[in-house]
Amino acid sequence: MPKRFSKSKGPTQRQLRAGELIRHSLVEIMQRENLRDPALDGVSVTVSEVRVSPDLKQASVFAAPLGGEHQREVIDALNRVSPYLRGLLGKKIDMKFTPALTFKSDETFAEARKIDELLARPEVARDLAKD
């Protein structure tokens, strides 16, 4: 009997659609709502990805403050207000279950900056120019 979910296959189409729905809704909620946490006052947060578990009951939200300053404090604050965000999310989306939200630090912007810095180094630029 074949397995229904395999880790090697990656997320299903259903998980991807649910993740995008949650991401868009969270962005709208964060733009309009006062999240009542001092660490989030005046901070713009970028939500880059939402990964949903196969049963759609857990969601990992990858986020970063705009500019990357105080990233750890902002992620901790988002995790503190996640039950409030989950309640608002439940009113906004039409899903059987509203997933529990876990905010994680998005490191993709830092990785992209590191790669740009490596490519800008003179010895790397010289090697790239040969091609």
C-alpha positions as CSV (number, residue, x, y, z in Angstrom):
1,M,0.0,0.0,0.0
2,P,1.5,3.4,-1.0
3,K,2.1,6.1,1.6
4,R,-0.1,9.2,1.3
5,F,2.5,11.7,2.5
6,S,6.2,11.4,1.8
7,K,8.7,13.9,3.0
8,S,10.7,13.5,-0.2
9,K,7.8,14.7,-2.4
10,G,7.5,18.1,-0.7
11,P,4.3,19.9,0.2
12,T,1.1,19.1,-1.6
13,Q,-0.9,21.5,-3.7
14,R,-3.4,21.8,-0.9
15,Q,-0.7,22.8,1.6
16,L,0.8,25.4,-0.8
17,R,-2.6,27.0,-1.4
18,A,-3.4,27.0,2.3
19,G,0.0,28.6,3.1
20,E,-0.5,31.3,0.5
21,L,-4.0,32.0,1.8
22,I,-2.7,32.3,5.4
23,R,0.3,34.5,4.3
24,H,-1.9,37.0,2.4
25,S,-4.4,37.1,5.3
26,L,-1.7,37.6,7.9
27,V,-0.1,40.5,5.9
28,E,-3.5,42.2,5.8
29,I,-4.1,41.7,9.5
30,M,-0.7,43.0,10.4
31,Q,-1.2,46.1,8.3
32,R,-4.5,47.0,9.9
33,E,-4.4,45.8,13.5
34,N,-2.7,47.1,16.6
35,L,-0.9,44.0,17.9
36,R,-0.6,45.4,21.5
37,D,3.1,44.5,21.9
38,P,5.7,47.2,22.5
39,A,8.3,45.3,20.4
40,L,5.9,45.6,17.4
41,D,5.1,49.3,17.7
42,G,6.0,51.0,14.4
43,V,7.7,47.9,13.0
44,S,6.9,46.7,9.5
45,V,7.1,42.9,9.2
46,T,7.7,41.0,6.0
47,V,6.0,37.6,5.9
48,S,7.9,35.7,3.2
49,E,6.5,32.2,3.5
50,V,4.0,30.1,5.4
51,R,4.5,26.3,5.6
52,V,1.5,24.3,6.6
53,S,1.5,20.8,8.1
54,P,-0.2,18.0,6.0
55,D,-3.2,18.1,8.4
56,L,-3.4,21.9,8.1
57,K,-3.4,22.3,11.9
58,Q,0.1,23.8,12.3
59,A,1.7,26.7,10.3
60,S,5.3,27.9,10.4
61,V,5.4,31.5,9.5
62,F,8.7,32.9,8.2
63,A,8.9,36.6,8.9
64,A,11.5,39.4,9.3
65,P,11.3,43.0,10.3
66,L,11.8,45.4,7.5
67,G,15.5,46.4,7.6
68,G,16.4,43.4,9.6
69,E,16.9,45.3,12.9
70,H,15.9,43.6,16.2
71,Q,14.9,40.5,14.4
72,R,15.0,38.2,17.5
73,E,12.8,40.6,19.5
74,V,10.3,40.9,16.8
75,I,10.0,37.2,16.2
76,D,9.6,36.6,20.0
77,A,6.9,39.3,20.1
78,L,5.0,37.8,17.1
79,N,5.1,34.4,18.9
80,R,3.6,36.1,22.0
81,V,0.7,37.6,20.0
82,S,0.2,34.5,17.8
83,P,-3.0,33.4,19.7
84,Y,-4.5,36.8,19.0
85,L,-3.4,36.6,15.4
86,R,-4.9,33.1,15.1
87,G,-8.3,34.4,16.3
88,L,-8.3,37.2,13.8
89,L,-7.1,34.8,11.1
90,G,-10.0,32.4,11.9
91,K,-12.5,35.2,11.2
92,K,-10.8,36.1,7.9
93,I,-10.2,32.8,6.2
94,D,-12.6,29.9,5.3
95,M,-10.9,26.8,6.5
96,K,-12.2,23.9,8.6
97,F,-9.4,24.5,11.2
98,T,-7.5,27.7,11.9
99,P,-3.8,26.5,12.2
100,A,-1.7,27.3,15.2
101,L,0.9,29.8,14.2
102,T,4.6,29.5,15.0
103,F,6.8,32.4,13.9
104,K,10.3,31.8,12.8
105,S,13.1,34.0,11.7
106,D,13.5,34.3,7.9
107,E,17.1,34.1,7.1
108,T,16.8,34.2,3.3
109,F,17.5,38.0,3.1
110,A,20.7,37.6,5.1
111,E,21.8,34.7,2.9
112,A,21.1,36.7,-0.3
113,R,23.1,39.6,1.1
114,K,26.0,37.2,1.9
115,I,25.9,35.8,-1.6
116,D,25.9,39.3,-3.1
117,E,28.9,40.2,-1.0
118,L,30.8,37.1,-2.2
119,L,30.0,37.8,-5.8
120,A,31.2,41.4,-5.4
121,R,34.6,40.4,-4.2
122,P,37.4,41.2,-6.7
123,E,38.8,37.7,-7.0
124,V,35.3,36.2,-7.6
125,A,34.4,39.0,-10.1
126,R,37.7,38.3,-11.9
127,D,36.9,34.5,-12.2
128,L,33.3,35.2,-13.4
129,A,34.6,37.6,-16.1
130,K,36.7,34.8,-17.6
131,D,33.4,32.9,-18.5
